[in-house]
Amino acid sequence: MTPKKWIDATNAIGIISKSGRYGGTYAHKDLAFEFGAWISPMFKLLLIKEYQRLKEIESSQYNLEWNVKRILTKTNYQIHTDAVKDCILPDKNYDKDREWLVYAEELIC
């Protein structure tokens, strides 16, 4: 049975068969991967290994981005608290035990 006859007989979706020059049988990538895995166990193994490798790279990149964001947040927190201590506390003349009120009120310098 030719691919064209099979497509017509089964009403296949995701597969195209063209005849003539530059023709051929084309399938959606999901179908192609599944067909390749069905034909060759080695292809299936390589496909799984490649997927795992890409997920590892993606995971390590995400962890790096998260770490950079964490460090920036930590630095910005220090900058903000120092600004409150330098700009707001001297002007308000709070007692040492009541400094936390300035942070709670979110006053602007």
N, CA and C atoms as a LAMMPS dump frame, in Angstrom:
ITEM: TIMESTEP
0
ITEM: NUMBER OF ATOMS
327
ITEM: BOX BOUNDS ff ff ff
-5.0000000000000000e+02 5.0000000000000000e+02
-5.0000000000000000e+02 5.0000000000000000e+02
-5.0000000000000000e+02 5.0000000000000000e+02
ITEM: ATOMS id mol type element x y z
1 1 1 N 0.849 -1.175 0
2 1 2 C 0 0 0
3 1 3 C 0.897 1.242 0
4 2 1 N 0.598 2.179 -0.825
5 2 2 C 1.382 3.406 -0.898
6 2 3 C 0.943 4.35 0.218
7 3 1 N 1.818 5.281 0.583
8 3 2 C 1.421 6.253 1.615
9 3 3 C 0.179 7.054 1.222
10 4 1 N 0.073 7.391 -0.051
11 4 2 C -1.074 8.175 -0.529
12 4 3 C -2.373 7.393 -0.33
13 5 1 N -2.369 6.109 -0.685
14 5 2 C -3.567 5.272 -0.526
15 5 3 C -3.895 5.091 0.959
16 6 1 N -2.869 4.924 1.793
17 6 2 C -3.079 4.744 3.222
18 6 3 C -3.692 6.001 3.835
19 7 1 N -3.201 7.171 3.42
20 7 2 C -3.733 8.45 3.931
21 7 3 C -5.195 8.591 3.538
22 8 1 N -5.521 8.262 2.282
23 8 2 C -6.913 8.37 1.809
24 8 3 C -7.82 7.363 2.515
25 9 1 N -7.315 6.144 2.725
26 9 2 C -8.135 5.087 3.319
27 9 3 C -8.396 5.332 4.806
28 10 1 N -7.426 5.875 5.508
29 10 2 C -7.575 6.05 6.966
30 10 3 C -7.942 7.471 7.372
31 11 1 N -8.026 8.365 6.399
32 11 2 C -8.301 9.778 6.705
33 11 3 C -7.247 10.333 7.666
34 12 1 N -6 10.022 7.415
35 12 2 C -4.897 10.379 8.304
36 12 3 C -4.733 11.896 8.387
37 13 1 N -4.509 12.368 9.601
38 13 2 C -4.259 13.797 9.848
39 13 3 C -2.801 13.927 10.268
40 14 1 N -2.121 14.92 9.738
41 14 2 C -0.734 15.154 10.122
42 14 3 C 0.271 14.502 9.193
43 15 1 N -0.218 13.847 8.131
44 15 2 C 0.669 13.232 7.144
45 15 3 C 0.286 13.757 5.769
46 16 1 N 1.285 14.151 4.997
47 16 2 C 1.074 14.65 3.641
48 16 3 C 1.961 13.845 2.702
49 17 1 N 1.394 13.441 1.58
50 17 2 C 2.167 12.707 0.583
51 17 3 C 2.003 13.417 -0.752
52 18 1 N 3.124 13.785 -1.345
53 18 2 C 3.117 14.467 -2.646
54 18 3 C 3.912 13.617 -3.631
55 19 1 N 3.416 13.547 -4.835
56 19 2 C 4.14 12.799 -5.856
57 19 3 C 4.825 13.771 -6.809
58 20 1 N 5.729 13.247 -7.603
59 20 2 C 6.41 14.071 -8.587
60 20 3 C 7.711 14.631 -8.052
61 21 1 N 8.246 15.572 -8.848
62 21 2 C 9.506 16.19 -8.466
63 21 3 C 9.332 16.971 -7.164
64 22 1 N 10.287 16.855 -6.262
65 22 2 C 10.258 17.463 -4.921
66 22 3 C 9.112 16.923 -4.071
67 23 1 N 8.599 15.773 -4.421
68 23 2 C 7.535 15.148 -3.65
69 23 3 C 8.113 14.304 -2.534
70 24 1 N 7.239 13.659 -1.81
71 24 2 C 7.649 12.793 -0.721
72 24 3 C 6.54 12.688 0.3
73 25 1 N 6.812 11.979 1.343
74 25 2 C 5.845 11.813 2.422
75 25 3 C 6.359 12.578 3.636
76 26 1 N 5.529 13.474 4.138
77 26 2 C 5.902 14.333 5.261
78 26 3 C 4.892 14.128 6.382
79 27 1 N 5.41 14.138 7.606
80 27 2 C 4.534 13.949 8.763
81 27 3 C 4.863 14.996 9.815
82 28 1 N 3.925 15.217 10.693
83 28 2 C 4.141 16.099 11.839
84 28 3 C 5.288 15.525 12.667
85 29 1 N 6.064 16.392 13.301
86 29 2 C 7.252 15.922 14.021
87 29 3 C 6.93 14.915 15.115
88 30 1 N 5.787 15.069 15.795
89 30 2 C 5.414 14.102 16.831
90 30 3 C 5.192 12.712 16.231
91 31 1 N 4.53 12.682 15.065
92 31 2 C 4.311 11.404 14.39
93 31 3 C 5.629 10.809 13.909
94 32 1 N 6.508 11.663 13.407
95 32 2 C 7.803 11.182 12.921
96 32 3 C 8.63 10.59 14.06
97 33 1 N 8.644 11.245 15.213
98 33 2 C 9.381 10.71 16.366
99 33 3 C 8.794 9.373 16.812
100 34 1 N 7.479 9.293 16.867
101 34 2 C 6.829 8.057 17.293
102 34 3 C 7.104 6.925 16.304
103 35 1 N 7.038 7.24 15.015
104 35 2 C 7.323 6.227 14.001
105 35 3 C 8.775 5.77 14.088
106 36 1 N 9.686 6.729 14.254
107 36 2 C 11.102 6.377 14.382
108 36 3 C 11.364 5.534 15.613
109 37 1 N 10.691 5.831 16.719
110 37 2 C 10.854 5.05 17.948
111 37 3 C 10.289 3.639 17.769
112 38 1 N 9.234 3.526 16.99
113 38 2 C 8.632 2.219 16.741
114 38 3 C 9.531 1.36 15.845
115 39 1 N 10.157 1.996 14.866
116 39 2 C 11.03 1.283 13.929
117 39 3 C 12.353 0.882 14.578
118 40 1 N 12.951 1.797 15.372
119 40 2 C 14.298 1.562 15.877
120 40 3 C 14.388 1.836 17.384
121 41 1 N 14.644 0.816 18.192
122 41 2 C 14.843 1.026 19.631
123 41 3 C 16.041 1.942 19.917
124 42 1 N 17.063 1.895 19.059
125 42 2 C 18.226 2.766 19.24
126 42 3 C 17.833 4.244 19.062
127 43 1 N 16.973 4.517 18.068
128 43 2 C 16.484 5.882 17.857
129 43 3 C 15.709 6.363 19.083
130 44 1 N 14.878 5.484 19.643
131 44 2 C 14.098 5.849 20.825
132 44 3 C 15.022 6.17 22.001
133 45 1 N 16.046 5.347 22.187
134 45 2 C 17.006 5.585 23.27
135 45 3 C 17.724 6.922 23.076
136 46 1 N 18.164 7.197 21.851
137 46 2 C 18.845 8.473 21.573
138 46 3 C 17.917 9.66 21.801
139 47 1 N 16.655 9.502 21.428
140 47 2 C 15.672 10.566 21.624
141 47 3 C 15.47 10.849 23.114
142 48 1 N 15.377 9.815 23.923
143 48 2 C 15.206 9.976 25.373
144 48 3 C 16.44 10.618 25.992
145 49 1 N 17.628 10.157 25.6
146 49 2 C 18.879 10.72 26.134
147 49 3 C 19.008 12.203 25.785
148 50 1 N 18.668 12.553 24.554
149 50 2 C 18.755 13.958 24.136
150 50 3 C 17.771 14.825 24.92
151 51 1 N 16.578 14.314 25.145
152 51 2 C 15.584 15.045 25.93
153 51 3 C 16.098 15.277 27.351
154 52 1 N 16.669 14.246 27.958
155 52 2 C 17.205 14.38 29.31
156 52 3 C 18.354 15.386 29.351
157 53 1 N 19.205 15.379 28.353
158 53 2 C 20.327 16.32 28.297
159 53 3 C 19.817 17.757 28.206
160 54 1 N 18.835 17.984 27.346
161 54 2 C 18.275 19.334 27.199
162 54 3 C 17.585 19.812 28.477
163 55 1 N 16.896 18.916 29.179
164 55 2 C 16.251 19.304 30.434
165 55 3 C 17.277 19.642 31.507
166 56 1 N 18.406 18.932 31.519
167 56 2 C 19.484 19.255 32.465
168 56 3 C 20.052 20.641 32.199
169 57 1 N 20.289 20.953 30.936
170 57 2 C 20.814 22.272 30.567
171 57 3 C 19.821 23.353 30.969
172 58 1 N 18.548 23.105 30.685
173 58 2 C 17.508 24.074 31.032
174 58 3 C 17.437 24.292 32.542
175 59 1 N 17.546 23.212 33.28
176 59 2 C 17.488 23.288 34.74
177 59 3 C 18.674 24.065 35.306
178 60 1 N 19.863 23.789 34.808
179 60 2 C 21.043 24.492 35.322
180 60 3 C 20.995 25.972 34.959
181 61 1 N 20.458 26.298 33.785
182 61 2 C 20.341 27.704 33.39
183 61 3 C 19.334 28.417 34.292
184 62 1 N 18.218 27.747 34.617
185 62 2 C 17.219 28.335 35.506
186 62 3 C 17.81 28.577 36.889
187 63 1 N 18.591 27.613 37.386
188 63 2 C 19.214 27.772 38.7
189 63 3 C 20.177 28.945 38.711
190 64 1 N 20.916 29.145 37.626
191 64 2 C 21.844 30.267 37.538
192 64 3 C 21.085 31.587 37.56
193 65 1 N 20 31.676 36.774
194 65 2 C 19.196 32.899 36.761
195 65 3 C 18.605 33.175 38.138
196 66 1 N 18.119 32.133 38.801
197 66 2 C 17.542 32.307 40.128
198 66 3 C 18.594 32.8 41.105
199 67 1 N 19.814 32.271 41.021
200 67 2 C 20.886 32.662 41.924
201 67 3 C 21.264 34.131 41.711
202 68 1 N 21.32 34.568 40.453
203 68 2 C 21.634 35.97 40.159
204 68 3 C 20.555 36.882 40.733
205 69 1 N 19.301 36.512 40.554
206 69 2 C 18.201 37.322 41.093
207 69 3 C 18.265 37.389 42.616
208 70 1 N 18.618 36.269 43.244
209 70 2 C 18.727 36.233 44.707
210 70 3 C 19.824 37.174 45.187
211 71 1 N 20.965 37.166 44.525
212 71 2 C 22.082 38.038 44.917
213 71 3 C 21.717 39.499 44.715
214 72 1 N 21.058 39.829 43.595
215 72 2 C 20.629 41.214 43.362
216 72 3 C 19.633 41.678 44.418
217 73 1 N 18.717 40.816 44.787
218 73 2 C 17.737 41.17 45.812
219 73 3 C 18.417 41.401 47.15
220 74 1 N 19.359 40.564 47.486
221 74 2 C 20.095 40.708 48.739
222 74 3 C 20.85 42.038 48.767
223 75 1 N 21.494 42.39 47.664
224 75 2 C 22.232 43.654 47.581
225 75 3 C 21.295 44.845 47.658
226 76 1 N 20.176 44.782 46.931
227 76 2 C 19.22 45.885 46.957
228 76 3 C 18.616 46.078 48.341
229 77 1 N 18.388 44.99 49.054
230 77 2 C 17.847 45.092 50.404
231 77 3 C 18.809 45.876 51.291
232 78 1 N 20.085 45.572 51.179
233 78 2 C 21.095 46.276 51.969
234 78 3 C 21.116 47.768 51.608
235 79 1 N 21.012 48.082 50.328
236 79 2 C 21.004 49.483 49.878
237 79 3 C 19.787 50.211 50.453
238 80 1 N 18.617 49.575 50.399
239 80 2 C 17.396 50.199 50.903
240 80 3 C 17.451 50.431 52.408
241 81 1 N 17.889 49.44 53.147
242 81 2 C 17.94 49.617 54.6
243 81 3 C 18.975 50.656 55.002
244 82 1 N 20.085 50.716 54.292
245 82 2 C 21.081 51.757 54.578
246 82 3 C 20.52 53.146 54.276
247 83 1 N 19.738 53.262 53.198
248 83 2 C 19.134 54.558 52.86
249 83 3 C 18.16 54.998 53.945
250 84 1 N 17.393 54.077 54.49
251 84 2 C 16.466 54.42 55.572
252 84 3 C 17.248 54.882 56.797
253 85 1 N 18.309 54.174 57.129
254 85 2 C 19.115 54.548 58.296
255 85 3 C 19.765 55.914 58.098
256 86 1 N 20.231 56.198 56.878
257 86 2 C 20.941 57.457 56.623
258 86 3 C 20.001 58.645 56.447
259 87 1 N 18.851 58.437 55.806
260 87 2 C 17.97 59.566 55.455
261 87 3 C 16.827 59.795 56.437
262 88 1 N 16.22 58.755 56.915
263 88 2 C 15.004 58.916 57.71
264 88 3 C 15.288 58.957 59.206
265 89 1 N 16.087 58.046 59.69
266 89 2 C 16.315 57.972 61.137
267 89 3 C 16.934 59.243 61.716
268 90 1 N 17.951 59.834 61.085
269 90 2 C 18.503 61.063 61.689
270 90 3 C 17.497 62.213 61.729
271 91 1 N 16.621 62.312 60.696
272 91 2 C 15.645 63.394 60.652
273 91 3 C 14.55 63.215 61.696
274 92 1 N 14.18 62.001 61.97
275 92 2 C 13.072 61.735 62.879
276 92 3 C 13.511 61.627 64.327
277 93 1 N 14.777 61.405 64.57
278 93 2 C 15.329 61.324 65.914
279 93 3 C 14.615 60.27 66.773
280 94 1 N 14.506 59.077 66.241
281 94 2 C 13.892 57.966 66.964
282 94 3 C 14.866 57.402 67.98
283 95 1 N 14.302 56.826 69.033
284 95 2 C 15.123 56.073 69.976
285 95 3 C 15.601 54.8 69.298
286 96 1 N 16.67 54.247 69.788
287 96 2 C 17.239 53.039 69.184
288 96 3 C 16.24 51.883 69.214
289 97 1 N 15.454 51.761 70.275
290 97 2 C 14.515 50.64 70.375
291 97 3 C 13.253 50.841 69.538
292 98 1 N 13.038 52.03 68.942
293 98 2 C 11.845 52.285 68.135
294 98 3 C 12.169 52.466 66.657
295 99 1 N 13.392 52.121 66.23
296 99 2 C 13.785 52.277 64.826
297 99 3 C 12.908 51.455 63.882
298 100 1 N 12.413 50.339 64.34
299 100 2 C 11.635 49.452 63.474
300 100 3 C 10.355 50.115 62.989
301 101 1 N 9.866 51.128 63.699
302 101 2 C 8.653 51.819 63.265
303 101 3 C 8.83 52.508 61.922
304 102 1 N 10.014 53.012 61.656
305 102 2 C 10.277 53.694 60.393
306 102 3 C 10.144 52.698 59.241
307 103 1 N 10.65 51.508 59.415
308 103 2 C 10.541 50.497 58.383
309 103 3 C 9.086 50.075 58.169
310 104 1 N 8.32 50.019 59.23
311 104 2 C 6.931 49.59 59.139
312 104 3 C 6.057 50.645 58.477
313 105 1 N 6.368 51.944 58.649
314 105 2 C 5.542 53.011 58.085
315 105 3 C 5.85 53.285 56.632
316 106 1 N 6.968 52.79 56.098
317 106 2 C 7.387 52.985 54.713
318 106 3 C 7.423 54.454 54.313
319 107 1 N 8.094 55.247 55.106
320 107 2 C 8.272 56.668 54.812
321 107 3 C 9.252 56.851 53.657
322 108 1 N 9.122 57.951 52.929
323 108 2 C 10.008 58.249 51.794
324 108 3 C 11.037 59.273 52.225
325 109 1 N 12.272 59.066 51.802
326 109 2 C 13.377 59.938 52.144
327 109 3 C 13.298 61.248 51.395
